[in-house]
Amino acid sequence: MMGLMSLGNFLEVKLGTTYILFCTILLMVINSIVNITLMLCLSLAEKFGLPITPTCSVGFSGILFSYIVMSSHYSPVSQSLFGIYSVSAKYYPWFLLLISQILLPGASFLGHLSGIISGYIMVLVVQNNKLTNIVLSVESFYPKLSVQSPIIMLLDVIMIVMSCYRQTVV
């Protein structure tokens, strides 16, 4: 969730508070659809005898991978990988997916992969200005929000509260 503060702030400054709110809501829907589609493909592959390990995708990490794709689209040519190695921005999300699977083998590969695919879909939506009219109409009803990341901070607080609640229930 620490990545949400830096990625969310970067994207919010770049796109605007209302725009990133709509992007996040849309990413939740797109990410779910992509994840269900990938799960369906895996269940079909399992019927052909391929061994598939059942996984569970819970949390906000898929959206964070979407944010990584979006931020690498708007960032310079290369990104630093843990300050050790410089990676081309277009390959950066894929390197993070690979590294997250190596370091955290129990992490949901499909959830993160769904996030990357959703991020590329969202980049196409943003590039083609599909959300602009909706965002402009909503912004006309509300005064301009500060660029101090109130939406990202609110999302972060909600996720922290939900994770604390999940830990007490389990």
VMD Tcl script that builds the backbone (N, CA, C; Angstrom):
set m [mol new atoms 510]
animate dup $m
set s [atomselect $m all]
$s set {name element resname resid chain x y z} {
  {N N MET 1 A 0.808 -1.196 0.000}
  {CA C MET 1 A 0.000 0.000 0.000}
  {C C MET 1 A 0.855 1.265 0.000}
  {N N MET 2 A 2.125 1.126 0.342}
  {CA C MET 2 A 3.005 2.292 0.304}
  {C C MET 2 A 3.156 2.803 -1.130}
  {N N GLY 3 A 3.071 1.891 -2.084}
  {CA C GLY 3 A 3.166 2.293 -3.484}
  {C C GLY 3 A 2.016 3.183 -3.911}
  {N N LEU 4 A 0.881 3.048 -3.219}
  {CA C LEU 4 A -0.273 3.873 -3.561}
  {C C LEU 4 A 0.007 5.351 -3.343}
  {N N MET 5 A 0.760 5.659 -2.306}
  {CA C MET 5 A 1.043 7.065 -2.026}
  {C C MET 5 A 1.872 7.711 -3.137}
  {N N SER 6 A 2.917 7.039 -3.586}
  {CA C SER 6 A 3.759 7.649 -4.622}
  {C C SER 6 A 3.124 7.544 -6.010}
  {N N LEU 7 A 2.619 6.352 -6.364}
  {CA C LEU 7 A 2.003 6.185 -7.682}
  {C C LEU 7 A 0.727 7.011 -7.808}
  {N N GLY 8 A -0.104 6.948 -6.758}
  {CA C GLY 8 A -1.356 7.695 -6.788}
  {C C GLY 8 A -1.131 9.186 -6.858}
  {N N ASN 9 A -0.159 9.670 -6.090}
  {CA C ASN 9 A 0.137 11.099 -6.107}
  {C C ASN 9 A 0.640 11.527 -7.481}
  {N N PHE 10 A 1.541 10.749 -8.068}
  {CA C PHE 10 A 2.072 11.065 -9.395}
  {C C PHE 10 A 0.947 11.138 -10.429}
  {N N LEU 11 A 0.069 10.123 -10.417}
  {CA C LEU 11 A -1.009 10.086 -11.396}
  {C C LEU 11 A -2.059 11.161 -11.129}
  {N N GLU 12 A -2.298 11.449 -9.846}
  {CA C GLU 12 A -3.279 12.474 -9.526}
  {C C GLU 12 A -2.812 13.854 -9.973}
  {N N VAL 13 A -1.533 14.133 -9.803}
  {CA C VAL 13 A -0.992 15.411 -10.275}
  {C C VAL 13 A -1.053 15.460 -11.803}
  {N N LYS 14 A -0.752 14.342 -12.450}
  {CA C LYS 14 A -0.728 14.288 -13.917}
  {C C LYS 14 A -2.133 14.373 -14.527}
  {N N LEU 15 A -3.094 13.638 -13.937}
  {CA C LEU 15 A -4.420 13.529 -14.542}
  {C C LEU 15 A -5.490 14.369 -13.849}
  {N N GLY 16 A -5.309 14.642 -12.571}
  {CA C GLY 16 A -6.315 15.374 -11.813}
  {C C GLY 16 A -7.021 14.460 -10.820}
  {N N THR 17 A -7.521 15.049 -9.755}
  {CA C THR 17 A -8.134 14.279 -8.670}
  {C C THR 17 A -9.380 13.533 -9.126}
  {N N THR 18 A -10.290 14.226 -9.779}
  {CA C THR 18 A -11.527 13.595 -10.219}
  {C C THR 18 A -11.237 12.540 -11.272}
  {N N TYR 19 A -10.299 12.816 -12.142}
  {CA C TYR 19 A -9.955 11.866 -13.201}
  {C C TYR 19 A -9.389 10.576 -12.609}
  {N N ILE 20 A -8.500 10.699 -11.619}
  {CA C ILE 20 A -7.906 9.493 -11.033}
  {C C ILE 20 A -8.949 8.718 -10.222}
  {N N LEU 21 A -9.917 9.417 -9.637}
  {CA C LEU 21 A -11.008 8.736 -8.935}
  {C C LEU 21 A -11.812 7.897 -9.924}
  {N N PHE 22 A -12.185 8.487 -11.059}
  {CA C PHE 22 A -12.923 7.733 -12.067}
  {C C PHE 22 A -12.072 6.602 -12.641}
  {N N CYS 23 A -10.803 6.852 -12.845}
  {CA C CYS 23 A -9.903 5.796 -13.336}
  {C C CYS 23 A -9.853 4.630 -12.357}
  {N N THR 24 A -9.771 4.939 -11.067}
  {CA C THR 24 A -9.692 3.883 -10.050}
  {C C THR 24 A -10.972 3.055 -10.029}
  {N N ILE 25 A -12.102 3.720 -10.077}
  {CA C ILE 25 A -13.380 2.990 -10.083}
  {C C ILE 25 A -13.485 2.133 -11.341}
  {N N LEU 26 A -13.125 2.696 -12.475}
  {CA C LEU 26 A -13.166 1.941 -13.724}
  {C C LEU 26 A -12.148 0.797 -13.716}
  {N N LEU 27 A -10.984 1.036 -13.135}
  {CA C LEU 27 A -9.980 -0.029 -13.036}
  {C C LEU 27 A -10.469 -1.186 -12.179}
  {N N MET 28 A -11.224 -0.890 -11.136}
  {CA C MET 28 A -11.773 -1.971 -10.306}
  {C C MET 28 A -12.678 -2.879 -11.134}
  {N N VAL 29 A -13.488 -2.282 -11.991}
  {CA C VAL 29 A -14.394 -3.058 -12.829}
  {C C VAL 29 A -13.610 -3.814 -13.904}
  {N N ILE 30 A -12.726 -3.107 -14.610}
  {CA C ILE 30 A -11.948 -3.743 -15.684}
  {C C ILE 30 A -11.078 -4.863 -15.125}
  {N N ASN 31 A -10.429 -4.607 -13.993}
  {CA C ASN 31 A -9.559 -5.606 -13.382}
  {C C ASN 31 A -10.348 -6.855 -13.011}
  {N N SER 32 A -11.552 -6.686 -12.490}
  {CA C SER 32 A -12.386 -7.841 -12.136}
  {C C SER 32 A -12.770 -8.639 -13.377}
  {N N ILE 33 A -13.140 -7.940 -14.440}
  {CA C ILE 33 A -13.522 -8.626 -15.678}
  {C C ILE 33 A -12.335 -9.390 -16.267}
  {N N VAL 34 A -11.163 -8.756 -16.294}
  {CA C VAL 34 A -9.965 -9.418 -16.828}
  {C C VAL 34 A -9.593 -10.622 -15.963}
  {N N ASN 35 A -9.678 -10.470 -14.640}
  {CA C ASN 35 A -9.337 -11.563 -13.727}
  {C C ASN 35 A -10.286 -12.744 -13.908}
  {N N ILE 36 A -11.574 -12.475 -14.018}
  {CA C ILE 36 A -12.550 -13.546 -14.227}
  {C C ILE 36 A -12.309 -14.231 -15.569}
  {N N THR 37 A -11.979 -13.451 -16.594}
  {CA C THR 37 A -11.693 -14.025 -17.915}
  {C C THR 37 A -10.466 -14.927 -17.869}
  {N N LEU 38 A -9.412 -14.482 -17.185}
  {CA C LEU 38 A -8.209 -15.313 -17.049}
  {C C LEU 38 A -8.501 -16.585 -16.262}
  {N N MET 39 A -9.302 -16.464 -15.209}
  {CA C MET 39 A -9.680 -17.644 -14.418}
  {C C MET 39 A -10.484 -18.630 -15.262}
  {N N LEU 40 A -11.371 -18.103 -16.097}
  {CA C LEU 40 A -12.158 -18.961 -16.983}
  {C C LEU 40 A -11.245 -19.684 -17.969}
  {N N CYS 41 A -10.273 -18.983 -18.529}
  {CA C CYS 41 A -9.309 -19.606 -19.453}
  {C C CYS 41 A -8.512 -20.698 -18.750}
  {N N LEU 42 A -8.126 -20.440 -17.503}
  {CA C LEU 42 A -7.391 -21.455 -16.750}
  {C C LEU 42 A -8.253 -22.669 -16.439}
  {N N SER 43 A -9.512 -22.444 -16.148}
  {CA C SER 43 A -10.386 -23.584 -15.871}
  {C C SER 43 A -10.596 -24.424 -17.127}
  {N N LEU 44 A -10.623 -23.770 -18.294}
  {CA C LEU 44 A -10.715 -24.515 -19.551}
  {C C LEU 44 A -9.427 -25.292 -19.813}
  {N N ALA 45 A -8.289 -24.679 -19.492}
  {CA C ALA 45 A -7.007 -25.357 -19.678}
  {C C ALA 45 A -6.897 -26.565 -18.751}
  {N N GLU 46 A -7.485 -26.456 -17.584}
  {CA C GLU 46 A -7.445 -27.559 -16.622}
  {C C GLU 46 A -8.216 -28.774 -17.149}
  {N N LYS 47 A -9.257 -28.522 -17.918}
  {CA C LYS 47 A -10.036 -29.621 -18.497}
  {C C LYS 47 A -9.242 -30.402 -19.539}
  {N N PHE 48 A -8.184 -29.773 -20.088}
  {CA C PHE 48 A -7.328 -30.452 -21.053}
  {C C PHE 48 A -6.144 -31.131 -20.385}
  {N N GLY 49 A -6.155 -31.215 -19.066}
  {CA C GLY 49 A -5.132 -31.950 -18.348}
  {C C GLY 49 A -3.953 -31.132 -17.857}
  {N N LEU 50 A -3.966 -29.821 -18.040}
  {CA C LEU 50 A -2.876 -28.999 -17.540}
  {C C LEU 50 A -3.042 -28.810 -16.031}
  {N N PRO 51 A -1.987 -29.059 -15.260}
  {CA C PRO 51 A -2.115 -28.883 -13.805}
  {C C PRO 51 A -2.167 -27.394 -13.441}
  {N N ILE 52 A -3.224 -26.979 -12.817}
  {CA C ILE 52 A -3.421 -25.586 -12.428}
  {C C ILE 52 A -3.553 -25.525 -10.909}
  {N N THR 53 A -2.772 -24.650 -10.293}
  {CA C THR 53 A -2.855 -24.449 -8.852}
  {C C THR 53 A -3.941 -23.416 -8.568}
  {N N PRO 54 A -4.895 -23.757 -7.695}
  {CA C PRO 54 A -5.939 -22.765 -7.396}
  {C C PRO 54 A -5.355 -21.558 -6.656}
  {N N THR 55 A -5.803 -20.379 -7.047}
  {CA C THR 55 A -5.326 -19.154 -6.413}
  {C C THR 55 A -6.509 -18.297 -5.991}
  {N N CYS 56 A -6.212 -17.348 -5.150}
  {CA C CYS 56 A -7.215 -16.404 -4.686}
  {C C CYS 56 A -6.655 -14.999 -4.848}
  {N N SER 57 A -7.455 -14.111 -5.395}
  {CA C SER 57 A -7.017 -12.726 -5.582}
  {C C SER 57 A -7.829 -11.825 -4.660}
  {N N VAL 58 A -7.155 -11.234 -3.691}
  {CA C VAL 58 A -7.813 -10.336 -2.751}
  {C C VAL 58 A -6.925 -9.118 -2.564}
  {N N GLY 59 A -7.520 -7.950 -2.534}
  {CA C GLY 59 A -6.757 -6.753 -2.233}
  {C C GLY 59 A -6.709 -5.754 -3.366}
  {N N PHE 60 A -5.817 -4.807 -3.202}
  {CA C PHE 60 A -5.716 -3.666 -4.102}
  {C C PHE 60 A -4.480 -3.750 -4.993}
  {N N SER 61 A -3.728 -4.837 -4.905}
  {CA C SER 61 A -2.456 -4.914 -5.628}
  {C C SER 61 A -2.643 -4.923 -7.144}
  {N N GLY 62 A -3.748 -5.482 -7.626}
  {CA C GLY 62 A -4.004 -5.445 -9.071}
  {C C GLY 62 A -4.154 -4.015 -9.567}
  {N N ILE 63 A -4.827 -3.182 -8.781}
  {CA C ILE 63 A -4.988 -1.771 -9.142}
  {C C ILE 63 A -3.628 -1.073 -9.083}
  {N N LEU 64 A -2.809 -1.436 -8.102}
  {CA C LEU 64 A -1.471 -0.843 -8.018}
  {C C LEU 64 A -0.638 -1.209 -9.242}
  {N N PHE 65 A -0.760 -2.436 -9.733}
  {CA C PHE 65 A -0.053 -2.799 -10.962}
  {C C PHE 65 A -0.602 -2.011 -12.151}
  {N N SER 66 A -1.894 -1.722 -12.151}
  {CA C SER 66 A -2.460 -0.859 -13.201}
  {C C SER 66 A -1.868 0.542 -13.108}
  {N N TYR 67 A -1.742 1.043 -11.879}
  {CA C TYR 67 A -1.117 2.354 -11.670}
  {C C TYR 67 A 0.330 2.348 -12.165}
  {N N ILE 68 A 1.038 1.238 -11.948}
  {CA C ILE 68 A 2.431 1.137 -12.396}
  {C C ILE 68 A 2.493 1.249 -13.918}
  {N N VAL 69 A 1.576 0.562 -14.601}
  {CA C VAL 69 A 1.535 0.643 -16.068}
  {C C VAL 69 A 1.249 2.072 -16.507}
  {N N MET 70 A 0.266 2.711 -15.857}
  {CA C MET 70 A -0.096 4.077 -16.228}
  {C C MET 70 A 1.053 5.050 -15.946}
  {N N SER 71 A 1.707 4.900 -14.794}
  {CA C SER 71 A 2.800 5.825 -14.469}
  {C C SER 71 A 4.008 5.600 -15.367}
  {N N SER 72 A 4.280 4.348 -15.750}
  {CA C SER 72 A 5.406 4.110 -16.660}
  {C C SER 72 A 5.095 4.644 -18.057}
  {N N HIS 73 A 3.820 4.772 -18.377}
  {CA C HIS 73 A 3.437 5.380 -19.654}
  {C C HIS 73 A 3.764 6.882 -19.665}
  {N N TYR 74 A 3.621 7.533 -18.505}
  {CA C TYR 74 A 3.858 8.975 -18.411}
  {C C TYR 74 A 5.266 9.330 -17.933}
  {N N SER 75 A 6.068 8.343 -17.604}
  {CA C SER 75 A 7.382 8.625 -17.027}
  {C C SER 75 A 8.477 8.608 -18.085}
  {N N PRO 76 A 9.702 8.905 -17.664}
  {CA C PRO 76 A 10.823 8.915 -18.620}
  {C C PRO 76 A 11.061 7.551 -19.262}
  {N N VAL 77 A 12.057 7.512 -20.089}
  {CA C VAL 77 A 12.352 6.320 -20.881}
  {C C VAL 77 A 12.690 5.110 -20.010}
  {N N SER 78 A 13.352 5.304 -18.886}
  {CA C SER 78 A 13.728 4.166 -18.050}
  {C C SER 78 A 13.326 4.419 -16.602}
  {N N GLN 79 A 13.187 3.320 -15.860}
  {CA C GLN 79 A 12.837 3.380 -14.445}
  {C C GLN 79 A 13.867 2.572 -13.675}
  {N N SER 80 A 14.121 2.988 -12.462}
  {CA C SER 80 A 15.084 2.289 -11.623}
  {C C SER 80 A 14.414 1.111 -10.938}
  {N N LEU 81 A 15.072 -0.038 -10.988}
  {CA C LEU 81 A 14.584 -1.242 -10.343}
  {C C LEU 81 A 15.355 -1.420 -9.048}
  {N N PHE 82 A 14.779 -0.949 -7.941}
  {CA C PHE 82 A 15.377 -0.993 -6.608}
  {C C PHE 82 A 16.702 -0.242 -6.541}
  {N N GLY 83 A 16.913 0.716 -7.416}
  {CA C GLY 83 A 18.134 1.500 -7.408}
  {C C GLY 83 A 19.355 0.739 -7.899}
  {N N ILE 84 A 19.153 -0.475 -8.390}
  {CA C ILE 84 A 20.268 -1.320 -8.815}
  {C C ILE 84 A 20.403 -1.346 -10.336}
  {N N TYR 85 A 19.291 -1.448 -11.009}
  {CA C TYR 85 A 19.298 -1.665 -12.446}
  {C C TYR 85 A 18.258 -0.751 -13.091}
  {N N SER 86 A 18.573 -0.221 -14.231}
  {CA C SER 86 A 17.656 0.649 -14.951}
  {C C SER 86 A 16.933 -0.168 -16.022}
  {N N VAL 87 A 15.597 -0.060 -16.042}
  {CA C VAL 87 A 14.770 -0.849 -16.953}
  {C C VAL 87 A 13.960 0.101 -17.818}
  {N N SER 88 A 13.778 -0.251 -19.071}
  {CA C SER 88 A 12.927 0.537 -19.963}
  {C C SER 88 A 11.523 0.616 -19.362}
  {N N ALA 89 A 10.905 1.778 -19.445}
  {CA C ALA 89 A 9.602 2.001 -18.825}
  {C C ALA 89 A 8.539 1.039 -19.349}
  {N N LYS 90 A 8.629 0.657 -20.608}
  {CA C LYS 90 A 7.603 -0.244 -21.148}
  {C C LYS 90 A 7.725 -1.672 -20.609}
  {N N TYR 91 A 8.912 -2.048 -20.109}
  {CA C TYR 91 A 9.089 -3.382 -19.531}
  {C C TYR 91 A 9.025 -3.385 -18.006}
  {N N TYR 92 A 8.984 -2.214 -17.419}
  {CA C TYR 92 A 9.031 -2.084 -15.957}
  {C C TYR 92 A 7.919 -2.870 -15.240}
  {N N PRO 93 A 6.641 -2.782 -15.665}
  {CA C PRO 93 A 5.607 -3.559 -14.970}
  {C C PRO 93 A 5.853 -5.067 -15.037}
  {N N TRP 94 A 6.393 -5.523 -16.162}
  {CA C TRP 94 A 6.631 -6.961 -16.327}
  {C C TRP 94 A 7.777 -7.433 -15.428}
  {N N PHE 95 A 8.811 -6.599 -15.274}
  {CA C PHE 95 A 9.898 -6.938 -14.359}
  {C C PHE 95 A 9.382 -6.995 -12.920}
  {N N LEU 96 A 8.524 -6.040 -12.550}
  {CA C LEU 96 A 7.960 -6.046 -11.198}
  {C C LEU 96 A 7.088 -7.274 -10.961}
  {N N LEU 97 A 6.355 -7.699 -11.987}
  {CA C LEU 97 A 5.551 -8.922 -11.867}
  {C C LEU 97 A 6.446 -10.124 -11.621}
  {N N LEU 98 A 7.511 -10.230 -12.387}
  {CA C LEU 98 A 8.448 -11.336 -12.239}
  {C C LEU 98 A 9.118 -11.313 -10.862}
  {N N ILE 99 A 9.579 -10.144 -10.437}
  {CA C ILE 99 A 10.258 -10.033 -9.153}
  {C C ILE 99 A 9.295 -10.304 -7.998}
  {N N SER 100 A 8.049 -9.824 -8.115}
  {CA C SER 100 A 7.087 -10.078 -7.041}
  {C C SER 100 A 6.782 -11.568 -6.921}
  {N N GLN 101 A 6.779 -12.290 -8.029}
  {CA C GLN 101 A 6.544 -13.730 -7.970}
  {C C GLN 101 A 7.737 -14.482 -7.390}
  {N N ILE 102 A 8.935 -13.979 -7.640}
  {CA C ILE 102 A 10.126 -14.625 -7.081}
  {C C ILE 102 A 10.219 -14.361 -5.581}
  {N N LEU 103 A 10.014 -13.098 -5.189}
  {CA C LEU 103 A 10.141 -12.740 -3.770}
  {C C LEU 103 A 8.943 -13.180 -2.937}
  {N N LEU 104 A 7.756 -13.160 -3.538}
  {CA C LEU 104 A 6.521 -13.535 -2.840}
  {C C LEU 104 A 5.780 -14.589 -3.654}
  {N N PRO 105 A 6.220 -15.851 -3.578}
  {CA C PRO 105 A 5.614 -16.876 -4.434}
  {C C PRO 105 A 4.132 -17.120 -4.147}
  {N N GLY 106 A 3.652 -16.743 -2.965}
  {CA C GLY 106 A 2.244 -16.913 -2.644}
  {C C GLY 106 A 1.360 -15.791 -3.151}
  {N N ALA 107 A 1.968 -14.752 -3.723}
  {CA C ALA 107 A 1.191 -13.616 -4.236}
  {C C ALA 107 A 0.391 -14.055 -5.461}
  {N N SER 108 A -0.724 -13.425 -5.675}
  {CA C SER 108 A -1.604 -13.800 -6.772}
  {C C SER 108 A -1.026 -13.339 -8.112}
  {N N PHE 109 A -0.493 -14.277 -8.861}
  {CA C PHE 109 A 0.047 -13.963 -10.183}
  {C C PHE 109 A -1.063 -13.452 -11.091}
  {N N LEU 110 A -2.218 -14.120 -11.068}
  {CA C LEU 110 A -3.318 -13.704 -11.936}
  {C C LEU 110 A -3.852 -12.327 -11.555}
  {N N GLY 111 A -3.902 -12.028 -10.269}
  {CA C GLY 111 A -4.360 -10.708 -9.837}
  {C C GLY 111 A -3.451 -9.604 -10.332}
  {N N HIS 112 A -2.132 -9.848 -10.251}
  {CA C HIS 112 A -1.166 -8.850 -10.719}
  {C C HIS 112 A -1.161 -8.759 -12.239}
  {N N LEU 113 A -1.257 -9.902 -12.904}
  {CA C LEU 113 A -1.320 -9.909 -14.366}
  {C C LEU 113 A -2.584 -9.190 -14.849}
  {N N SER 114 A -3.686 -9.421 -14.163}
  {CA C SER 114 A -4.933 -8.716 -14.498}
  {C C SER 114 A -4.752 -7.214 -14.343}
  {N N GLY 115 A -4.026 -6.807 -13.313}
  {CA C GLY 115 A -3.765 -5.390 -13.102}
  {C C GLY 115 A -2.946 -4.785 -14.233}
  {N N ILE 116 A -1.952 -5.519 -14.706}
  {CA C ILE 116 A -1.126 -5.015 -15.812}
  {C C ILE 116 A -1.972 -4.882 -17.081}
  {N N ILE 117 A -2.760 -5.897 -17.378}
  {CA C ILE 117 A -3.610 -5.840 -18.572}
  {C C ILE 117 A -4.619 -4.690 -18.443}
  {N N SER 118 A -5.213 -4.547 -17.263}
  {CA C SER 118 A -6.171 -3.457 -17.022}
  {C C SER 118 A -5.499 -2.095 -17.174}
  {N N GLY 119 A -4.251 -2.002 -16.736}
  {CA C GLY 119 A -3.508 -0.754 -16.869}
  {C C GLY 119 A -3.319 -0.362 -18.322}
  {N N TYR 120 A -3.002 -1.346 -19.164}
  {CA C TYR 120 A -2.853 -1.043 -20.594}
  {C C TYR 120 A -4.194 -0.630 -21.212}
  {N N ILE 121 A -5.272 -1.269 -20.775}
  {CA C ILE 121 A -6.599 -0.874 -21.259}
  {C C ILE 121 A -6.893 0.561 -20.830}
  {N N MET 122 A -6.567 0.900 -19.574}
  {CA C MET 122 A -6.834 2.249 -19.071}
  {C C MET 122 A -5.984 3.285 -19.794}
  {N N VAL 123 A -4.750 2.939 -20.138}
  {CA C VAL 123 A -3.910 3.875 -20.909}
  {C C VAL 123 A -4.580 4.187 -22.241}
  {N N LEU 124 A -5.157 3.174 -22.885}
  {CA C LEU 124 A -5.877 3.411 -24.147}
  {C C LEU 124 A -7.100 4.295 -23.929}
  {N N VAL 125 A -7.817 4.074 -22.825}
  {CA C VAL 125 A -8.995 4.897 -22.515}
  {C C VAL 125 A -8.581 6.344 -22.286}
  {N N VAL 126 A -7.501 6.540 -21.510}
  {CA C VAL 126 A -7.036 7.899 -21.210}
  {C C VAL 126 A -6.512 8.574 -22.472}
  {N N GLN 127 A -5.754 7.848 -23.295}
  {CA C GLN 127 A -5.206 8.426 -24.528}
  {C C GLN 127 A -6.308 8.870 -25.487}
  {N N ASN 128 A -7.401 8.122 -25.524}
  {CA C ASN 128 A -8.493 8.451 -26.441}
  {C C ASN 128 A -9.515 9.401 -25.817}
  {N N ASN 129 A -9.203 9.940 -24.633}
  {CA C ASN 129 A -10.063 10.921 -23.950}
  {C C ASN 129 A -11.496 10.428 -23.751}
  {N N LYS 130 A -11.655 9.149 -23.446}
  {CA C LYS 130 A -12.998 8.594 -23.261}
  {C C LYS 130 A -13.648 9.076 -21.971}
  {N N LEU 131 A -12.858 9.390 -20.944}
  {CA C LEU 131 A -13.417 9.818 -19.659}
  {C C LEU 131 A -13.519 11.328 -19.532}
  {N N THR 132 A -12.936 12.056 -20.442}
  {CA C THR 132 A -12.814 13.500 -20.288}
  {C C THR 132 A -14.167 14.190 -20.122}
  {N N ASN 133 A -15.150 13.857 -20.945}
  {CA C ASN 133 A -16.460 14.517 -20.852}
  {C C ASN 133 A -17.136 14.239 -19.517}
  {N N ILE 134 A -17.040 13.002 -19.042}
  {CA C ILE 134 A -17.642 12.662 -17.748}
  {C C ILE 134 A -16.959 13.433 -16.634}
  {N N VAL 135 A -15.640 13.431 -16.643}
  {CA C VAL 135 A -14.882 14.105 -15.589}
  {C C VAL 135 A -15.153 15.601 -15.610}
  {N N LEU 136 A -15.190 16.205 -16.797}
  {CA C LEU 136 A -15.457 17.644 -16.890}
  {C C LEU 136 A -16.849 17.997 -16.373}
  {N N SER 137 A -17.824 17.141 -16.644}
  {CA C SER 137 A -19.175 17.426 -16.155}
  {C C SER 137 A -19.249 17.293 -14.637}
  {N N VAL 138 A -18.548 16.337 -14.059}
  {CA C VAL 138 A -18.529 16.182 -12.601}
  {C C VAL 138 A -17.765 17.335 -11.961}
  {N N GLU 139 A -16.627 17.715 -12.541}
  {CA C GLU 139 A -15.833 18.813 -11.984}
  {C C GLU 139 A -16.571 20.146 -12.042}
  {N N SER 140 A -17.483 20.288 -12.990}
  {CA C SER 140 A -18.226 21.550 -13.065}
  {C C SER 140 A -19.191 21.696 -11.889}
  {N N PHE 141 A -19.618 20.568 -11.286}
  {CA C PHE 141 A -20.512 20.620 -10.134}
  {C C PHE 141 A -19.769 20.845 -8.822}
  {N N TYR 142 A -18.516 20.466 -8.778}
  {CA C TYR 142 A -17.739 20.570 -7.546}
  {C C TYR 142 A -16.581 21.540 -7.742}
  {N N PRO 143 A -16.207 22.252 -6.689}
  {CA C PRO 143 A -15.026 23.123 -6.813}
  {C C PRO 143 A -13.776 22.276 -7.003}
  {N N LYS 144 A -12.756 22.894 -7.564}
  {CA C LYS 144 A -11.492 22.193 -7.780}
  {C C LYS 144 A -10.951 21.662 -6.461}
  {N N LEU 145 A -10.545 20.420 -6.489}
  {CA C LEU 145 A -9.968 19.813 -5.304}
  {C C LEU 145 A -8.474 20.081 -5.261}
  {N N SER 146 A -7.932 20.089 -4.095}
  {CA C SER 146 A -6.502 20.308 -3.922}
  {C C SER 146 A -5.726 19.138 -4.509}
  {N N VAL 147 A -4.486 19.377 -4.908}
  {CA C VAL 147 A -3.650 18.329 -5.468}
  {C C VAL 147 A -2.825 17.657 -4.371}
  {N N GLN 148 A -3.308 17.710 -3.138}
  {CA C GLN 148 A -2.602 17.081 -2.019}
  {C C GLN 148 A -3.019 15.626 -1.851}
  {N N SER 149 A -3.552 15.007 -2.872}
  {CA C SER 149 A -3.949 13.608 -2.904}
  {C C SER 149 A -5.011 13.243 -1.873}
  {N N PRO 150 A -6.111 13.960 -1.772}
  {CA C PRO 150 A -7.130 13.564 -0.798}
  {C C PRO 150 A -7.797 12.250 -1.167}
  {N N ILE 151 A -7.988 12.004 -2.436}
  {CA C ILE 151 A -8.621 10.768 -2.867}
  {C C ILE 151 A -7.709 9.585 -2.570}
  {N N ILE 152 A -6.429 9.729 -2.880}
  {CA C ILE 152 A -5.483 8.652 -2.640}
  {C C ILE 152 A -5.352 8.391 -1.140}
  {N N MET 153 A -5.304 9.456 -0.348}
  {CA C MET 153 A -5.217 9.275 1.104}
  {C C MET 153 A -6.464 8.584 1.644}
  {N N LEU 154 A -7.636 8.951 1.131}
  {CA C LEU 154 A -8.877 8.313 1.554}
  {C C LEU 154 A -8.872 6.833 1.186}
  {N N LEU 155 A -8.453 6.509 -0.045}
  {CA C LEU 155 A -8.359 5.114 -0.461}
  {C C LEU 155 A -7.382 4.350 0.419}
  {N N ASP 156 A -6.265 4.969 0.762}
  {CA C ASP 156 A -5.269 4.330 1.606}
  {C C ASP 156 A -5.833 4.038 2.991}
  {N N VAL 157 A -6.536 4.994 3.577}
  {CA C VAL 157 A -7.137 4.793 4.899}
  {C C VAL 157 A -8.171 3.678 4.847}
  {N N ILE 158 A -8.996 3.656 3.803}
  {CA C ILE 158 A -10.008 2.606 3.661}
  {C C ILE 158 A -9.342 1.238 3.572}
  {N N MET 159 A -8.269 1.132 2.790}
  {CA C MET 159 A -7.585 -0.155 2.644}
  {C C MET 159 A -6.934 -0.596 3.951}
  {N N ILE 160 A -6.371 0.336 4.711}
  {CA C ILE 160 A -5.766 -0.005 5.999}
  {C C ILE 160 A -6.833 -0.502 6.964}
  {N N VAL 161 A -7.963 0.190 7.022}
  {CA C VAL 161 A -9.054 -0.225 7.910}
  {C C VAL 161 A -9.569 -1.600 7.504}
  {N N MET 162 A -9.719 -1.829 6.191}
  {CA C MET 162 A -10.194 -3.125 5.723}
  {C C MET 162 A -9.205 -4.233 6.048}
  {N N SER 163 A -7.908 -3.963 5.915}
  {CA C SER 163 A -6.923 -4.996 6.226}
  {C C SER 163 A -6.901 -5.293 7.719}
  {N N CYS 164 A -7.080 -4.281 8.561}
  {CA C CYS 164 A -7.153 -4.513 10.007}
  {C C CYS 164 A -8.393 -5.323 10.347}
  {N N TYR 165 A -9.506 -5.009 9.695}
  {CA C TYR 165 A -10.747 -5.740 9.928}
  {C C TYR 165 A -10.594 -7.192 9.503}
  {N N ARG 166 A -9.963 -7.432 8.341}
  {CA C ARG 166 A -9.741 -8.796 7.852}
  {C C ARG 166 A -8.882 -9.585 8.818}
  {N N GLN 167 A -7.868 -8.962 9.402}
  {CA C GLN 167 A -6.980 -9.664 10.325}
  {C C GLN 167 A -7.701 -10.040 11.609}
  {N N THR 168 A -8.639 -9.210 12.072}
  {CA C THR 168 A -9.359 -9.527 13.295}
  {C C THR 168 A -10.422 -10.581 13.058}
  {N N VAL 169 A -11.005 -10.620 11.846}
  {CA C VAL 169 A -12.032 -11.602 11.536}
  {C C VAL 169 A -11.421 -12.973 11.328}
  {N N VAL 170 A -10.275 -13.027 10.644}
  {CA C VAL 170 A -9.616 -14.300 10.344}
  {C C VAL 170 A -8.950 -14.776 11.579}
}
mol reanalyze $m
mol bondsrecalc $m
mol representation Tube
mol addrep $m
